Amino acid sequence: MKKLLLFLFIFLTCTLISFSQTLSVGPNSSININSNSSLSVDGLELAPNEAYTISGPNTLDRSNVPVVVGDNTSINRVYELSAELSDYKGILNFKYLESELNSILEANLVLEVLNTNGVWTSVPSSIDEANNTLSYDFTELIGFSSITASDVSATLTVKPVLLDGYVRVYPNPTTDFLHIVSNTAQKATLFNTAGQKILETNNATALDVIDLPSGVYLLNLQNTQNQISTFKIIKK
């Protein structure tokens, strides 16, 4: 595959790129990745199957703070985008250091991507232990705003359950409000990890969690058919 250095193929409609540990694309700017080319930023490589555009404003940052969901944790390398990369299809290569594995066996690593619903999805990645690289080829369109790696036996993935056709809880993680979208009325009950009831409301469309301590909570949603779904909620 033809590999282009970042400064050789960035297409900008106005100024603005900074890199090192951060890639920034300013308002009214964009980066075009041609087919059969790739974009590498600080250990993360995007190699789309066809021409792909990253529009601004958007930033890509790398953190060494692991993602924690319940008792499960990622490695100490997390890439975070300020805006989702949507409709991406192609290869994603993720480099890591052995010092970042966070006690996870290298052979057990899987890639994890976070979508706009705040749900982590793990994918069965190819592992190149000699070059400390995880790879996955997304053959279906996907959107993601964060990328990390975790243990295949203890992933960050929490899949929402559909109630009567449709339910959505966002954003997750959250700092202030948790929005609930559903085509049926939902009774919402929020518990802490000790099982204590924190909040409860009928016909819920939003929960105010701004005054709650940071941590992990469990949200139960119950519709008029008494169907129950449980979401793991992260309050930052």
C-alpha positions in Angstrom: 0.0 0.0 0.0 1.2 3.4 -0.9 2.1 5.3 2.3 2.1 9.0 2.4 3.7 11.2 5.0 1.2 13.4 6.7 2.7 16.6 5.3 2.7 15.3 1.7 -1.0 14.6 1.3 -2.9 16.8 3.6 -5.4 18.9 1.7 -6.4 22.1 3.4 -8.9 24.7 2.3 -7.4 27.0 4.9 -4.5 26.8 7.3 -4.2 24.6 10.3 -2.5 21.4 11.3 -0.6 20.6 14.3 0.8 17.2 15.2 3.0 15.4 17.6 0.6 13.9 20.0 -2.3 15.9 18.6 -3.8 16.3 15.1 -5.9 19.4 14.7 -8.2 20.2 11.7 -9.6 23.7 11.9 -13.0 25.1 10.9 -13.5 25.1 7.1 -10.5 22.8 6.7 -10.2 19.2 5.8 -7.8 16.3 5.3 -8.3 14.1 2.3 -7.0 10.5 2.4 -6.8 9.0 -1.1 -7.7 5.4 -1.8 -4.6 3.2 -1.5 -3.1 5.7 0.9 -3.0 6.1 4.7 -2.9 8.6 7.4 -0.6 7.9 10.4 -0.8 10.0 13.5 1.2 9.1 16.6 0.7 5.3 16.3 -2.8 5.3 14.8 -3.1 4.6 11.1 -6.2 5.0 9.0 -6.2 3.3 5.6 -9.6 3.7 4.0 -10.9 1.4 1.2 -11.8 4.5 -0.8 -11.1 8.2 -0.6 -12.0 9.6 2.8 -12.3 13.1 4.1 -11.8 14.3 7.7 -13.6 17.6 8.0 -12.9 20.2 10.6 -13.2 21.3 13.3 -11.8 18.1 14.7 -8.9 17.1 16.9 -7.2 13.8 17.6 -5.5 13.4 21.0 -3.7 10.5 22.6 -4.2 9.8 26.3 -2.3 7.4 28.6 -5.3 7.2 31.0 -7.2 3.9 30.5 -10.9 3.7 30.0 -12.6 1.9 32.9 -16.1 0.3 32.5 -17.2 -1.5 35.6 -14.4 -3.9 36.5 -12.9 -3.9 33.0 -10.2 -1.6 31.8 -8.4 -0.7 28.6 -4.7 -0.4 28.0 -2.9 2.9 28.8 -3.3 4.2 25.3 -6.6 5.9 24.2 -7.1 8.0 21.1 -10.0 10.5 21.4 -11.6 12.6 18.6 -13.5 15.8 19.4 -16.0 14.9 16.5 -16.9 11.4 15.3 -15.3 10.0 12.2 -18.5 8.8 10.4 -19.0 6.3 7.6 -15.5 5.0 7.7 -14.6 1.7 5.9 -11.2 0.3 5.7 -8.2 -0.8 7.8 -7.3 0.7 11.2 -3.9 0.0 12.6 -3.2 0.7 16.3 0.3 0.6 17.7 1.1 0.2 21.4 4.0 -0.1 23.8 4.4 -3.1 26.0 4.6 -0.7 29.0 1.1 0.4 28.2 -0.6 -3.0 28.4 -1.9 -2.4 31.9 -1.4 -6.1 33.0 -3.3 -7.3 30.0 -1.7 -10.2 28.1 -0.6 -9.1 24.6 -2.1 -12.2 23.0 -5.5 -11.3 24.5 -5.7 -7.8 23.0 -8.7 -6.6 21.0 -9.5 -3.2 19.5 -12.4 -1.2 20.9 -14.1 1.7 19.2 -16.6 4.1 20.8 -19.7 5.2 18.9 -21.8 8.3 19.3 -24.3 6.4 21.5 -21.4 6.0 24.1 -21.2 2.3 23.4 -17.9 0.5 23.1 -17.6 -2.2 20.4 -14.8 -4.7 20.4 -13.6 -6.2 17.2 -11.5 -9.4 16.7 -8.2 -7.8 15.7 -5.1 -9.3 14.1 -2.1 -9.0 16.5 1.4 -8.4 15.3 3.4 -8.9 18.5 6.7 -8.3 16.8 5.7 -4.8 15.8 3.2 -4.2 18.7 0.3 -3.5 16.3 -3.4 -4.4 16.3 -5.2 -4.3 12.9 -8.8 -4.6 11.8 -10.4 -4.2 8.4 -13.9 -2.6 8.8 -15.8 -4.0 5.8 -19.0 -2.2 6.9 -19.4 1.5 7.4 -18.7 2.6 11.0 -18.5 5.7 13.0 -16.3 6.2 16.1 -15.0 8.9 18.4 -12.5 7.0 20.5 -10.2 4.0 20.0 -8.3 1.8 22.5 -7.6 -1.8 23.2 -8.7 -4.2 26.0 -8.7 -7.8 27.1 -10.8 -10.1 24.9 -12.2 -11.7 28.0 -13.0 -8.4 29.7 -14.0 -5.9 27.1 -15.5 -2.4 27.5 -18.5 -3.4 25.3 -21.9 -2.8 26.8 -24.6 -3.3 24.1 -27.9 -1.5 24.5 -31.0 -3.7 24.3 -33.8 -2.5 22.0 -37.1 -2.1 23.7 -40.2 -2.3 21.5 -38.1 -1.5 18.5 -36.0 1.6 19.5 -34.3 3.1 22.5 -31.2 5.3 22.8 -29.3 6.7 25.8 -26.7 9.4 25.2 -24.2 10.9 25.8 -22.3 8.2 27.7 -19.9 9.1 29.3 -21.7 12.2 30.5 -21.0 15.2 32.7 -24.4 16.7 33.2 -27.5 15.3 31.5 -28.4 11.9 30.2 -30.9 11.9 27.4 -33.3 9.0 26.7 -34.9 8.6 23.3 -37.6 5.9 22.8 -40.8 5.3 20.9 -42.5 4.2 24.1 -42.7 5.8 27.6 -39.8 4.7 29.9 -39.6 4.6 33.7 -35.9 5.3 34.5 -34.2 4.2 37.7 -30.5 4.9 38.3 -28.5 2.8 40.8 -24.9 3.1 42.0 -22.6 0.0 41.9 -23.6 -0.8 45.5 -27.2 -1.3 44.3 -28.6 1.9 46.0 -31.3 3.7 44.1 -30.1 7.2 43.2 -32.8 8.6 40.9 -36.2 7.5 39.6 -38.6 9.1 37.3 -41.5 8.1 35.1 -41.9 9.1 31.4 -38.2 9.9 31.4 -36.6 11.8 28.5 -33.6 13.1 30.4 -31.8 12.6 33.8 -29.9 15.4 35.5 -26.8 13.8 36.9 -24.6 16.9 37.1 -24.4 16.7 41.0 -23.6 13.0 41.1 -20.0 11.9 41.9 -17.9 10.7 39.1 -18.1 6.9 38.6 -20.1 4.0 37.1 -23.9 3.8 37.5 -26.5 1.3 36.3 -29.6 2.7 34.5 -32.7 0.5 34.3 -35.4 1.5 31.7 -38.8 -0.1 31.9 -41.5 0.4 29.3 -45.2 0.0 29.5 -44.9 -3.7 28.5 -42.6 -4.2 31.5 -39.6 -4.8 29.3 -36.4 -3.8 31.1 -33.1 -2.8 29.7 -30.0 -2.0 31.7 -27.2 0.4 30.7 -23.9 1.0 32.2 -23.5 4.8 32.6 -20.2 6.6 33.2 -20.4 9.9 35.0 -17.3 12.1 34.5 
